[in-house]
Amino acid sequence: MKISILFVISIIFKIFVISCSFPISCKFLKTTHNAIGSVYRCDTTNILETLTTSVTSIIGTHLIDKNNNDVTAIKINGIRTLSFIPQNFSSFFPNIKSITFYNSAIKGLFGDEFDEFPKLEYIDFQANTNLTTISSRLFEKTPNMIHIWFYNNRIEKVGRDLFAWIDVSKLKYLGFTNSKCISQELNNASQSAIISLINEIRLKCPYDDEELLITTTTSLATTTVEENLTCSDEKIKDLVCDLKDEVGEIQENLLTKDQRIDNFQDELIKIREEMQAKDDKIQSFESRMKWLEEEVLRMTTNPCACK
């Protein structure tokens, strides 16, 4: 029975792994960004909903003489159900310096989305109509930003220390166009102009997120999991639920059988004790019989011994 349970659990685990796989399909191409020049980019417009936010594989054919190490840009466009930035891209593309993210359902950037991209220089977020909040720690691991662009989002809260991690002398393009709290952009601007806009963003989009950061991040992760569970493949969910029910029934049956085995073992102990008692009696009887035989033999060989 233990083998059966392990078998069922292994099936559930395999199905869970399948449902938690997160392949990204890439169309690879060469293009040019105004701020950082030529890039080799993975374009994706079709991401399947899964139970995980971590990329598990890359599907696509590279251009001649190109491989994953040559990929320096990622563009995700038009996936209206996508409420997060996929993680673990760096395991496949270690040299990312540009991220473009259009037309998604993302609600906030809460601090660690870019941590795996230390070479990041360029971001472009457009038409993410649910995007309202940006954490102070978003650029904590990406100090070399040249281009930060938010266009036609609904941003109303920007962490007060968002730009504290950046070498502002390198930042040339900064835009928060058509946001709720501000609408302004700078292209290839001077350092003084960039600093002026940063101060205006702090003034018009205030957000003191230090004490709320952990709570918000946890809340976002919970929401993401719940949304993915709701949107995940219903057949897989039904199959997993059915298997869980079967495991539950097996466990209940095992408990009943374990109780019966315990009772049987108790009975077996009693029987063994009774058998031992009978063995003791038999040994005593055999000893008595042996003594009697010896007495009879002695009386037969020595009749006078009885006197």
Stockholm file with secondary structure:
# STOCKHOLM 1.0

chainA/1-307         MKISILFVISIIFKIFVISCSFPISCKFLKTTHNAIGSVYRCDTTNILETLTTSVTSIIGTHLIDKNNNDVTAIKINGIRTLSFIPQNFSSFFPNIKSITFYNSAIKGLFGDEFDEFPKLEYIDFQANTNLTTISSRLFEKTPNMIHIWFYNNRIEKVGRDLFAWIDVSKLKYLGFTNSKCISQELNNASQSAIISLINEIRLKCPYDDEELLITTTTSLATTTVEENLTCSDEKIKDLVCDLKDEVGEIQENLLTKDQRIDNFQDELIKIREEMQAKDDKIQSFESRMKWLEEEVLRMTTNPCACK
#=GR chainA/1-307 SS CHHHHHHHHHHHHHHHHHHTCCEEECEEEEEEETTTEEEEEEEECCCCCCSCSBCCEEECCCCTTCCGGGCCEEEEECCTTCCSCCBCGGGTCTTCCEEEEESCCCCEECSCTTTTCTTCCEEEEECCTTCCEECTTTTTTCTTCCEEEEESCCCCEEETTTTTTSCTTTCCEEEEETCSSCCEEESSCCHHHHHHHHHHHHHHSEECCTTTHHHHHHHHHHHHHHHHHHHSCHHHHHHHHHHHHHHHHHHHHHHHHHHHHHHHHHHHHHHHHHHHHHHHHHHHHHHHHHHHHHHHHHHHHCGGGGC
#=GC SS_cons         CHHHHHHHHHHHHHHHHHHTCCEEECEEEEEEETTTEEEEEEEECCCCCCSCSBCCEEECCCCTTCCGGGCCEEEEECCTTCCSCCBCGGGTCTTCCEEEEESCCCCEECSCTTTTCTTCCEEEEECCTTCCEECTTTTTTCTTCCEEEEESCCCCEEETTTTTTSCTTTCCEEEEETCSSCCEEESSCCHHHHHHHHHHHHHHSEECCTTTHHHHHHHHHHHHHHHHHHHSCHHHHHHHHHHHHHHHHHHHHHHHHHHHHHHHHHHHHHHHHHHHHHHHHHHHHHHHHHHHHHHHHHHHHCGGGGC
//
